[in-house]
Amino acid sequence: MIHAPARLSSPLAVTGNQPECLTDIFRDEVNLVIWERSPAPAWQAFVSRFCKEAGHLERFVSLEADDSAGQAIPDWARSLPGAGDWLADVDRLIDMYRCLFEPAAVGLRLHVLDGTMCPRFHVDRVPVRLLCTYQGPGTEWLPESAVNRPAGPGPLPAQGANDHQKRRVPTAAVALLKGEAWVGNEGRGLVHRSPAPDGTPRLVIGLDWLS
């Protein structure tokens, strides 16, 4: 199910402190929703140890209807204290994503990073992507007023936004980023990038809509 919004010139970002706010992604004028929440003590210790022992890790799995997040982590990580709590949280996000968009399958990306994955501001060629940074700085994004978009078809030009214009998704928050492949959102995808390293390894998950 893809909502077909009217074309609007100024996409908006929405934040909320309850998971129900994620449904605002279906509003015509919205291309980012952030559900602000705090890291949970039940999985914080696991996240810290997992990042330390994994070093650099990048995995992608395609999840069918009854598949779970446990397929994305190495066998040794499942026995770490708190692993069950963290996997339960990721599975909750997967269930929410499925409920919102009813995809045939969900693509789960898991990254443990000590560097910058996507340092250039860009838009995603997907309908909608869920991102959650469990440790380290969250994804940076630009409000529409700070975005330099191309005059016509073509790649996104370099962005000249200053530090005061840049925004950041808080750590542990859940963000839905509307991309260029959302029907009616061509030329309006959220402009974002990976943050610069701050010395803390990042643990990031991303969910994609697979048809």
N, C-alpha and C positions, 0 to 999 in steps of 0.2 A: 504494500500500500504506500503510494507516494502522493502527498498532498500537492496540488497544483496551485501555487499562490499567484496573485496578480503581481506584475512587475512594479517594483517600487525602487526609488532611487537611493534611499538611505536605510539599509538594513540595521536592525537594532540588536543589542545584547541584553539578555535578561539574567538576573541572578535571584536565587531564592535559597531558603534554609530547609526546605522540605522537598522530598523526591518528586512530589507532584508537579513541581515547577518545570520538570523536563518536558511535559506535554506542551509547553509554550513553543517548542521548536516547530509546531505545526502552524503557528501564526504566520501570516503572510509576510510581515515586516521583520521577522526575527531570523538571524542566521547564527546565533550563539546563545546557548543556555548553560548556565553554571549552577549546579546544585552544590552549595557551600556546606562542607561538613568537616569535622576534625578527624585526625588520625585516631584509630581505635587502639587502646592499649592491648587488646587481645591479639592483634597481629603486628604491632610495631616491632617487637623483638624479632619475630620471624623475618620481617622485611630487612632489617638491619643485617642480620646474620646471612640471609640469602644473598644480599648484594655483595657482602664481603667475600663469601665463599665462591660465588658464581663468577666474579671478576667482570668479564664482558660476555654477555649472552644475548642472542637474538633468536627468537623462535616464532614461527607462524603455524597455526593449526586451523583447519576448517572444521567447525562444529555443527553437526546435524542436530536434530530435535532434542535428543536426550544426552548429548555429549556434555562433558563438564570441563572446567578449567584445568583439572588435574593433568590432562593430556599435554599441557604446555610446559610443565616444569620437569626437570630431571628427576629420576627415581630417588636419588639421595636427598633431594630437597623435601620430599613428602614426609620424611621422618623428623624434620626439624620441629622444635617446639613452636606452636602457633601456626603451623602450616595449614591445619584444618580450618582455623578461623579465617586466615587470609583467603584460602580457596573458596570458602563459603561466601565471602564478600564479593569476590570476582564472579562467582556463579550468580549471585544476586543481581549484579550489573548486567550479566548476560541475559538473565531472565527478563529484566526490565527492558533491555534493548529489543528482545524478541517480542515482548508484549506491545511495545510502541510501534514497531515497523513490520512485524510479521515476515522477516526474511526467510527465504528457503534454507539458508545456512548463514552462520556467523563466522567471520574471519577474526580470530583472536591473535593479536600480535603482542609479544612480551619482549621487553627490552630491559637489560641491565646495562647502563651506560656510564662510562667515566669521561666521555667527551660529548660533543654536540652532534646530534644525528642529522638535523636539517637546519643549518644555521641561517639560511636565506629565507626571508619572508616569502610565503607562497600560498596558493590555494589548493585544495584537494579536488581531484577529479572523481569524486565519489558522491553519492546522495547525502549521506550523513555519517559522521565518524564520532564514536565515543572515545574520549581520552581520560585517563586517570593516572596521575603521578603519585605513587605511594611513598616515594622518598626522593628528596632533592627538589630543586626548583621546578615549578610547573611551566606549562606551555605559555609562551608570549603571544599576544595578539594585538591587533590594531583596531581601534574604533573607526567607523567608516569615515569620520571627519578627518582622520589622519592618513587615509589610504590614497595612494596614487595608482589609479587604474588606467589601463590602456584606453585610448579614444575609440578603438574598434576592436575587432577580433585580433588576438595575438597574446603573447605571454605577458605575465604581470611584470611591469618594470620594477627597477630597484626602488625601494622605499626609503624616503628621507626622514622618517619620523624620528623625533628626538626622544630622550629618555622620559620626558614628562608625558608624552603621548602614548607610550607603550604601556600595555596592561599585561597582567600575568594571572593565569589560573592558579588559585591557591593549592598547595600540596594537599592531597587526599580528596580534593573537590572532584566532582564528576562533571565533565563538559561534553555537550553535544555540539559539534561543529557542522553546520550545513555547508555542503560543497557545491561544486559547479554542476554536478550531475543530478541534483534535485530539480525536478521539473519546474521551470519558471525561474530558477535561480541562476541561470547562466550569466556570468559577468558580475555576480554578487557573492561568490563564495567567501567564507571568512578568511581573512589574511592573518597568517600565524607562522610561528617558527619555533624550533627548539631553543631553549635558553642557553646562555653561555655557562660553561661549567663553573661551579663554585667550590669545588673540592669534595663535594658530597656525591657519591654514586647515585644515579637516578634509577628508580624502578618504575617503568611506565607500561601500562597496558592500553591497547587500542582495539576497538571493536568496529568491524566493517560489515556492510551489507553485501552478502553474496547471493546472487540470483541463481 
